[in-house]
Amino acid sequence: MQHRDTAENNPNVPFEFTPANLKRAQEIIRKYPPQYKKAATIPLLDLGQRQNGWTSISVMNYVAQLLEMPPMRVYEVATFYTMFNRQPVGKYFLQLCTTTPCQLCGSDKILETIQQHLGIKVGETTKDKLFTLVEVECAGACVNAPVLAVNDDYFEDLTSDTTKKILDALKAGKAPKAGPQSGRMNCEPAGGFTTLLSDPPGPGFRVRADL
C-alpha cells in the first residue's frame, strides 16, 4: 500500500501517547522479553488508533520509535491488518457483514437501510463525521445474522427498523444495547430451546447405592 502525504496525514503532524496511554504501553511492552519487544507492535498500534481515531503515519512512526524498530516494519503490520484504519473514520465505525450467512438472513436489506438512512454509500463518511460505513467479510457471529459492528460492539438479529433505531440512538449520543435485537439471549435458539428442557439430576444420579 502506497502512502501519500496529505494535510492531515504526514510525518510532521505530531502524535504521542497521553500519560495514561504511555503507562499502558509500557505495561504492554514489559510482557515481552527486551529482545522481542517488537511483538508489541499490534497492541500499541491499536492503542494509538483508539487515541487518535485512526492509524496515521505519525502514529506508526511513534510506535516504531517507542519499540526501537525500523518504521517500515510497523508500516508492514499496519497495512496488512484491516483492523487498522489508514484514513480518518467517523466517530462510529460501522462494519456490516455481508458474507453468505448474513446475506441469506437479509444483510443486503440492512445495507440498503443504512445507506438510505445516513445518506452515504459503502466507504463513505457522513458530513458530520459521525458515521463511516464499510462492508466486511464474516464478523464471526453467523448464528446471530445479520450483524453490524459499531466500534467494539456487535448488534445482531437486525431488521430495518432495529437498525434505524440503533443509528438514531447513536446520533442522539445514546448507547443502544449491544447484542441480539430480537430479544433472545446471546445465541440461544431463535425458535426456543429443544434440549435440556428439564431440571438436571442431582448428585449421585445412576451411582450404585452401595458405593
Secondary structure by P-SEA (a helix, b strand, c coil): cbbbbcccccccccccccaaaaaaaaaaaacccccccccaaaaaaaaaaaaaccccaaaaaaaaaaacccaaaaaaaaaacccccccccccbbbbbbccaaaaaacaaaaaaaaaaaaccccccccccccbbbbbbccccccccccbbbccccccccccaaaaaaaaaaaaaccccccccccccccccccccccccccccccccccccccc
